[in-house]
Amino acid sequence: MEAKMRLEKDSIGELEVPADAYYGVQSLRGAQNFRILDQKLNPDFIKNIARIKKAAAIVNCELGDLTPEKRDAIVAASDDVINGTLLSSFIVDAIQGGAGTSANMNANEVIANRAIELLGGRKGDYSIVHPNDDVNMAQSTNDVIPTAGKMTVIDLIAPLLANMAKLRDAFAAKAKEFDHVIKMGRTQMQDAVPIRLGQEFAAYATVTARDINRIIAAEREMHSINMGGSAIGTCVNVEPRYLELIAPALSRVAGYPLEKADDLIEATQNLDGFACVSSALKTFAINLSKIANDLRLLSSGPRTGFGEINLPPKQNGSSIMPGKVNPVIPEVVNQVAFLVMGHDLTISTVIEAGQLELNAFEPVLFYQLFESITALTAAVDTFTVNCIEGITANKKKCRDNVEKSTGVVTVLVPFVGYQRAAEIAKEALRTGISVREIILRDGILTEDELADVLDPVAMTEARRLTK
């Protein structure tokens, strides 16, 4: 049985649309033109476009430009989109030409047709509620899409920050648990001087806390929006009172503060706030990947590597080598970091590529920025739950490595000088005699003095050495 169709018209011409579809001709053209990723718009992004439509309808009615009946229908239809019941009607690809016009029109048409239905009409009868004239009143793609993008970043970053706080706390808990575990510190992959395992994990907590603050600072820029700027920031077809009311109305709908940008033309031209967010995410990804690298090294072996910590075993590591367990959680964290770093390059290129009054390339920016945030959110969660919280220390291996290392010779420099200390280290490496034995043999320090000077715990803190 052939599906029933309705005929819709736009400035390009006529096109048949499924009769029961909430989307319309402009959405369908976008879906046909941009078969790029087979990835639809981010659901949170769709929700925020609908929040904008809802707030605009409320303001336009208050100004007398929209009837209460149309306002109520548009608000109710927008709520349906916000609640996720109409997600399947958003058919355009995440990456599209036209600076997001297809995404905006997809929302306009879905909300208009749902509003028409709520008012007792038939989908496609735009004499009842029109996608452009009513749903898009006093708006342009060029203020709707970047504003929805900023709101989506705000929404997505909240769970990321919550997960980062849990990761920071997990590192801090391990720092306390491992504070008494002495091990060798390493620089350039060579033995350096002793450090407490707890100190290493405390450093991970510190850098994570700094990344949290950096992302919070970048997120603040997302609260300045260009709504009311219309096409290029000059407020064409926008009433002065609308400019005053739209940001407060949208704040009430969203549930967090948003404010009109001081310069709407500049805010429409430039996307540098998104560069700040992406850069902060990239910096966190870099730090997170470095920590994952450390954990893979410290747990390497288990017999022939460092073997100083144990990562919780999560799954078989090989299809051919029985009993092999790989550090799969740090590995996936590394891969997410690579993803975010690559996305940051794309986002930087997009932001630089804007021309004159508009940047036409927001769709790919949003696709990759949203993916960076959601991927990091998930990676941080699995890193915390499936790795950090279950790490244990190989205390004996850590201690043995300290005792066998020549790195402790560094503390002898105040007593014998750098050159003599280097000779002791070379002899220990050449002969296998421990640094302790050489010091006692040559009468450099007494047994009691040596016990104090080579106290590995004391070597991990500032102190004054005297003989």
C-alpha positions as CSV (number, residue, x, y, z in Angstrom):
1,M,0.0,0.0,0.0
2,E,1.5,3.3,-1.1
3,A,2.1,5.8,1.7
4,K,0.0,8.9,1.8
5,M,1.8,12.1,0.9
6,R,1.2,15.8,1.2
7,L,2.6,18.4,-1.2
8,E,4.6,21.3,0.3
9,K,6.2,24.2,-1.3
10,D,9.2,26.3,-0.6
11,S,11.3,28.8,-2.6
12,I,13.0,26.0,-4.5
13,G,9.7,24.4,-5.6
14,E,7.3,21.7,-4.6
15,L,8.1,18.4,-2.8
16,E,6.1,15.5,-1.5
17,V,6.3,14.9,2.2
18,P,4.8,11.9,4.1
19,A,1.4,13.0,5.2
20,D,1.9,12.1,8.8
21,A,5.4,13.6,9.1
22,Y,6.0,16.4,11.6
23,Y,8.9,17.7,9.5
24,G,8.3,19.6,6.3
25,V,9.7,20.4,2.9
26,Q,12.8,22.3,4.1
27,S,13.8,19.5,6.5
28,L,13.4,17.0,3.8
29,R,15.6,18.9,1.4
30,G,18.2,19.2,4.1
31,A,18.1,15.4,4.7
32,Q,18.4,14.8,1.0
33,N,21.3,17.2,0.5
34,F,23.4,16.3,3.5
35,R,23.9,12.6,3.6
36,I,27.2,12.9,5.3
37,L,27.6,11.0,8.6
38,D,24.2,9.3,9.0
39,Q,24.4,11.0,12.4
40,K,21.4,13.0,13.5
41,L,21.5,16.2,15.6
42,N,22.5,15.8,19.2
43,P,19.3,15.3,21.3
44,D,20.4,18.0,23.8
45,F,21.0,20.4,20.9
46,I,17.5,19.7,19.6
47,K,16.1,20.3,23.1
48,N,17.8,23.6,23.3
49,I,16.6,24.8,19.9
50,A,13.1,24.0,21.2
51,R,13.7,25.9,24.4
52,I,14.5,28.9,22.3
53,K,11.3,28.5,20.2
54,K,9.3,28.3,23.5
55,A,10.9,31.4,25.0
56,A,10.5,33.4,21.7
57,A,6.8,32.4,21.5
58,I,6.2,33.6,25.1
59,V,8.0,37.0,24.4
60,N,6.3,37.5,21.0
61,C,2.9,37.0,22.6
62,E,3.7,39.4,25.4
63,L,4.6,42.0,22.7
64,G,1.2,41.4,21.0
65,D,2.8,39.9,17.9
66,L,1.5,36.3,18.5
67,T,-1.9,35.3,19.6
68,P,-2.3,33.5,22.9
69,E,-3.7,30.5,21.1
70,K,-0.6,30.2,18.8
71,R,1.7,30.9,21.8
72,D,0.1,28.0,23.8
73,A,0.3,25.6,20.9
74,I,3.9,26.5,20.1
75,V,4.9,26.2,23.8
76,A,3.1,22.8,24.1
77,A,4.7,21.6,20.9
78,S,8.1,22.8,22.0
79,D,7.7,21.0,25.3
80,D,7.0,17.8,23.4
81,V,10.4,18.3,21.6
82,I,12.1,19.1,24.9
83,N,10.7,16.0,26.5
84,G,12.1,13.9,23.6
85,T,8.8,12.6,22.2
86,L,9.4,14.0,18.7
87,L,13.1,13.2,18.3
88,S,12.5,10.8,15.4
89,S,11.1,13.8,13.4
90,F,14.5,15.5,13.4
91,I,15.9,14.0,10.2
92,V,18.8,16.3,9.1
93,D,22.4,15.2,9.4
94,A,24.6,16.7,12.1
95,I,27.0,18.1,9.5
96,Q,25.2,20.3,7.0
97,G,25.7,23.4,4.8
98,G,23.9,26.6,5.5
99,A,25.2,27.4,9.0
100,G,22.6,25.2,10.6
101,T,19.6,26.5,8.7
102,S,18.3,23.0,8.0
103,A,18.5,22.2,11.8
104,N,16.6,25.4,12.6
105,M,14.0,24.7,10.0
106,N,13.6,21.1,11.1
107,A,12.7,22.4,14.5
108,N,10.5,25.2,13.1
109,E,8.5,22.7,11.0
110,V,8.2,20.0,13.6
111,I,7.0,22.5,16.2
112,A,4.7,24.1,13.7
113,N,3.1,20.9,12.6
114,R,2.7,19.6,16.2
115,A,1.1,23.0,17.1
116,I,-1.2,22.7,14.1
117,E,-2.2,19.2,15.3
118,L,-2.8,20.5,18.9
119,L,-5.1,23.2,17.4
120,G,-7.1,20.6,15.5
121,G,-5.6,21.2,12.1
122,R,-3.9,18.9,9.6
123,K,-0.1,18.7,9.3
124,G,1.1,21.0,6.5
125,D,-1.7,23.5,6.9
126,Y,0.6,26.4,7.7
127,S,-2.2,28.9,7.6
128,I,-2.8,27.8,11.2
129,V,0.8,28.0,12.5
130,H,3.6,28.9,10.1
131,P,7.2,27.6,10.6
132,N,8.8,30.8,9.6
133,D,6.3,33.5,10.4
134,D,5.2,32.2,13.8
135,V,7.7,29.6,15.2
136,N,10.7,31.5,13.9
137,M,9.3,35.0,14.6
138,A,12.0,37.6,15.5
139,Q,14.7,34.9,15.0
140,S,17.3,33.9,12.5
141,T,19.3,30.7,12.2
142,N,22.2,32.9,13.0
143,D,21.2,33.7,16.5
144,V,19.2,30.5,17.3
145,I,21.9,28.0,16.4
146,P,24.9,29.5,18.2
147,T,22.7,30.1,21.2
148,A,21.4,26.5,21.2
149,G,25.1,25.4,20.9
150,K,26.1,27.4,23.9
151,M,23.2,26.0,25.9
152,T,24.1,22.5,24.9
153,V,27.7,23.0,26.1
154,I,26.3,24.2,29.4
155,D,24.1,21.1,29.7
156,L,26.7,18.6,28.7
157,I,29.5,20.1,30.8
158,A,27.6,19.7,34.0
159,P,27.9,15.8,34.1
160,L,31.5,16.1,32.9
161,L,32.4,18.3,35.8
162,A,30.6,16.0,38.2
163,N,32.6,13.0,37.0
164,M,35.8,15.0,37.1
165,A,35.2,15.9,40.7
166,K,34.7,12.1,41.5
167,L,38.0,11.4,39.7
168,R,39.8,14.1,41.7
169,D,38.4,12.6,44.9
170,A,39.4,9.1,43.9
171,F,43.0,10.3,43.3
172,A,43.0,12.1,46.6
173,A,41.8,8.9,48.4
174,K,44.6,6.9,46.8
175,A,47.1,9.6,47.7
176,K,46.1,9.1,51.4
177,E,46.0,5.3,51.1
178,F,49.5,5.2,49.5
179,D,51.1,7.9,51.5
180,H,53.4,5.5,53.3
181,V,54.5,3.6,50.2
182,I,58.0,4.5,49.2
183,K,59.1,4.0,45.5
184,M,61.6,5.4,43.1
185,G,60.7,8.6,41.2
186,R,61.9,8.6,37.6
187,T,62.9,11.3,35.1
188,Q,63.3,10.5,31.4
189,M,62.4,6.9,32.3
190,Q,65.6,6.6,34.5
191,D,65.9,6.3,38.2
192,A,65.8,9.7,40.0
193,V,65.2,10.0,43.7
194,P,62.6,8.4,46.0
195,I,59.0,9.6,46.1
196,R,55.9,8.3,47.9
197,L,53.3,6.7,45.8
198,G,50.8,8.8,47.6
199,Q,52.6,11.9,46.4
200,E,52.3,10.8,42.8
201,F,48.5,10.3,43.2
202,A,48.2,13.6,45.1
203,A,49.7,15.3,42.0
204,Y,47.1,13.6,39.8
205,A,44.4,15.0,42.1
206,T,45.9,18.5,41.9
207,V,46.1,18.6,38.1
208,T,42.5,17.3,37.8
209,A,41.3,20.1,40.2
210,R,43.1,22.7,38.1
211,D,41.4,21.3,34.9
212,I,38.0,21.5,36.7
213,N,38.6,25.2,37.4
214,R,39.8,25.8,33.8
215,I,36.7,24.2,32.3
216,I,34.4,26.1,34.7
217,A,36.0,29.4,33.6
218,A,35.6,28.5,29.9
219,E,32.0,27.5,30.5
220,R,31.1,30.9,31.8
221,E,31.5,32.3,28.3
222,M,28.6,30.2,27.1
223,H,26.2,32.3,29.1
224,S,26.5,35.3,26.8
225,I,24.2,34.8,23.8
226,N,23.4,36.7,20.6
227,M,19.6,36.1,20.7
228,G,17.8,39.1,19.2
229,G,20.7,39.8,16.9
230,S,18.8,38.1,14.1
231,A,20.6,37.6,10.7
232,I,23.9,39.5,11.3
233,G,23.5,41.1,14.7
234,T,21.8,44.3,13.5
235,C,18.4,43.1,14.9
236,V,16.5,43.2,11.6
237,N,12.8,42.4,12.2
238,V,13.3,42.5,15.9
239,E,11.4,44.9,18.3
240,P,13.5,46.7,20.9
241,R,11.4,45.2,23.7
242,Y,12.1,41.7,22.4
243,L,15.8,42.4,22.9
244,E,15.2,43.2,26.5
245,L,12.9,40.2,27.2
246,I,14.3,37.3,25.2
247,A,17.4,36.5,27.4
248,P,15.5,36.6,30.7
249,A,12.7,34.5,29.2
250,L,15.1,31.9,27.8
251,S,16.9,31.9,31.2
252,R,13.6,30.9,32.9
253,V,12.9,28.2,30.3
254,A,16.5,26.8,30.6
255,G,16.8,27.1,34.4
256,Y,20.1,28.9,34.4
257,P,21.2,32.5,33.7
258,L,21.8,33.7,30.2
259,E,22.5,37.3,29.1
260,K,22.4,39.3,25.9
261,A,25.9,39.9,24.5
262,D,27.0,43.5,24.7
263,D,27.8,43.6,21.0
264,L,25.4,41.5,19.0
265,I,27.2,42.0,15.7
266,E,30.5,40.8,17.2
267,A,28.7,37.9,19.0
268,T,27.2,36.8,15.6
269,Q,30.6,37.0,13.8
270,N,32.8,35.3,16.3
271,L,32.8,31.8,17.9
272,D,35.9,32.3,20.1
273,G,34.0,31.3,23.3
274,F,33.8,27.8,21.8
275,A,37.5,27.8,21.2
276,C,38.0,28.5,24.9
277,V,35.9,25.5,25.9
278,S,37.5,23.2,23.4
279,S,41.0,24.3,24.5
280,A,40.1,23.6,28.1
281,L,38.8,20.2,27.2
282,K,41.9,19.5,25.2
283,T,44.2,20.5,28.1
284,F,42.3,18.2,30.4
285,A,42.5,15.4,27.8
286,I,46.3,15.9,27.6
287,N,46.7,15.7,31.3
288,L,44.3,12.7,31.6
289,S,46.3,10.9,28.9
290,K,49.6,11.5,30.6
291,I,48.1,10.0,33.8
292,A,46.9,7.0,31.9
293,N,50.4,6.6,30.4
294,D,51.9,6.7,34.0
295,L,49.5,4.0,35.2
296,R,50.3,1.8,32.3
297,L,54.0,2.1,33.0
298,L,53.7,1.7,36.8
299,S,51.6,-1.5,36.3
300,S,53.7,-2.9,33.5
301,G,54.8,-6.5,33.7
302,P,53.5,-7.9,35.9
303,R,56.9,-9.8,36.3
304,T,59.2,-8.1,33.8
305,G,58.0,-4.4,34.0
306,F,57.8,-1.8,36.8
307,G,55.1,-3.8,38.5
308,E,54.8,-1.2,41.3
309,I,51.0,-1.0,41.2
310,N,48.2,-3.3,40.2
311,L,45.3,-2.2,38.0
312,P,42.0,-4.0,38.6
313,P,41.7,-6.8,36.0
314,K,38.7,-6.1,33.8
315,Q,38.8,-8.6,30.9
316,N,41.0,-11.1,29.1
317,G,43.9,-9.4,27.4
318,S,44.6,-11.7,24.5
319,S,42.8,-14.2,22.3
320,I,46.0,-16.3,22.1
321,M,48.1,-15.7,25.3
322,P,46.3,-17.3,28.3
323,G,46.2,-15.3,31.5
324,K,47.3,-12.1,29.9
325,V,45.5,-9.0,31.3
326,N,45.9,-5.6,29.6
327,P,45.4,-2.1,30.9
328,V,42.3,-1.6,28.9
329,I,40.8,1.3,30.9
330,P,43.9,3.5,30.6
331,E,44.0,2.6,26.9
332,V,40.5,3.7,26.2
333,V,41.2,6.9,28.1
334,N,44.2,7.5,25.9
335,Q,42.1,7.0,22.8
336,V,39.4,9.5,24.0
337,A,42.2,12.0,24.6
338,F,43.4,11.5,21.1
339,L,39.9,12.1,19.8
340,V,39.5,15.3,21.8
341,M,42.9,16.7,20.7
342,G,41.9,16.0,17.0
343,H,38.5,17.6,17.5
344,D,40.2,20.7,19.0
345,L,42.2,21.2,15.8
346,T,39.0,20.9,13.7
347,I,37.2,23.4,16.0
348,S,40.1,25.8,15.8
349,T,40.1,25.6,12.0
350,V,36.3,26.2,11.9
351,I,36.5,29.3,14.1
352,E,39.3,30.8,12.1
353,A,37.4,30.2,8.8
354,G,34.4,32.5,9.5
355,Q,33.9,35.3,7.0
356,L,32.6,38.8,7.6
357,E,29.3,38.8,9.6
358,L,28.9,35.0,10.0
359,N,30.7,31.7,10.5
360,A,28.9,29.1,8.2
361,F,30.7,26.1,9.7
362,E,29.1,25.8,13.1
363,P,27.5,22.4,12.4
364,V,30.8,20.5,12.4
365,L,32.1,22.6,15.3
366,F,29.1,21.5,17.4
367,Y,29.2,17.9,16.3
368,Q,32.8,17.6,17.4
369,L,32.6,19.7,20.5
370,F,29.5,17.8,21.8
371,E,31.3,14.6,21.1
372,S,34.4,15.7,22.9
373,I,32.4,16.5,26.0
374,T,30.3,13.3,26.0
375,A,33.3,11.1,25.3
376,L,35.3,12.7,28.1
377,T,32.4,12.3,30.5
378,A,32.2,8.6,29.8
379,A,36.0,8.1,29.8
380,V,36.3,9.8,33.2
381,D,33.6,7.7,34.6
382,T,35.1,4.4,33.6
383,F,38.6,5.6,34.6
384,T,37.3,6.3,38.1
385,V,35.1,3.3,38.6
386,N,36.9,0.6,36.7
387,C,40.5,1.7,37.3
388,I,41.5,4.3,39.9
389,E,39.3,3.1,42.7
390,G,40.6,-0.5,42.4
391,I,44.3,0.2,42.2
392,T,46.5,-1.5,44.8
393,A,50.2,-1.0,45.5
394,N,53.0,-3.6,45.3
395,K,54.7,-2.3,48.4
396,K,57.6,-4.8,48.5
397,K,58.4,-4.2,44.8
398,C,58.4,-0.5,45.4
399,R,60.7,-0.8,48.4
400,D,63.0,-3.2,46.7
401,N,63.4,-0.9,43.7
402,V,64.4,2.0,46.0
403,E,67.0,-0.2,47.8
404,K,68.5,-1.4,44.6
405,S,68.6,2.0,42.9
406,T,71.6,4.2,42.7
407,G,69.3,7.3,42.7
408,V,69.6,7.6,46.5
409,V,73.2,8.7,46.0
410,T,71.8,12.2,45.3
411,V,71.5,12.9,49.0
412,L,75.2,12.4,49.4
413,V,76.1,15.4,47.4
414,P,76.0,17.8,50.4
415,F,78.6,15.5,52.1
416,V,81.0,14.4,49.4
417,G,80.2,16.6,46.4
418,Y,78.7,15.8,43.0
419,Q,81.8,14.2,41.5
420,R,82.4,11.7,44.4
421,A,78.7,10.9,44.5
422,A,78.8,10.1,40.8
423,E,81.7,7.8,41.3
424,I,79.9,5.9,44.0
425,A,76.9,5.5,41.7
426,K,79.0,4.2,38.9
427,E,80.8,1.7,41.2
428,A,77.5,0.5,42.5
429,L,76.2,-0.1,38.9
430,R,79.4,-1.7,37.8
431,T,79.9,-4.1,40.7
432,G,76.4,-4.7,42.1
433,I,77.5,-3.5,45.5
434,S,74.9,-1.3,47.1
435,V,75.3,2.4,47.7
436,R,74.9,1.8,51.4
437,E,77.8,-0.8,51.4
438,I,80.1,1.6,49.6
439,I,79.4,4.5,51.9
440,L,80.1,2.3,55.0
441,R,83.2,0.7,53.4
442,D,84.8,4.1,52.6
443,G,83.8,5.6,56.0
444,I,81.9,8.4,54.4
445,L,79.1,8.1,57.0
446,T,78.6,6.1,60.2
447,E,75.8,3.6,60.4
448,D,73.7,6.0,62.4
449,E,74.3,8.9,60.1
450,L,73.6,6.7,57.1
451,A,70.3,5.5,58.5
452,D,69.3,9.2,58.8
453,V,70.6,10.4,55.5
454,L,69.2,7.4,53.5
455,D,65.9,7.4,55.2
456,P,63.7,7.1,52.1
457,V,60.7,8.8,53.7
458,A,62.8,11.7,54.7
459,M,64.1,11.9,51.2
460,T,60.6,12.7,49.9
461,E,60.4,16.0,51.8
462,A,62.5,19.1,52.3
463,R,65.1,18.9,55.0
464,R,68.5,20.3,56.0
465,L,71.3,17.8,55.8
466,T,74.3,18.2,58.0
467,K,77.2,15.9,59.1
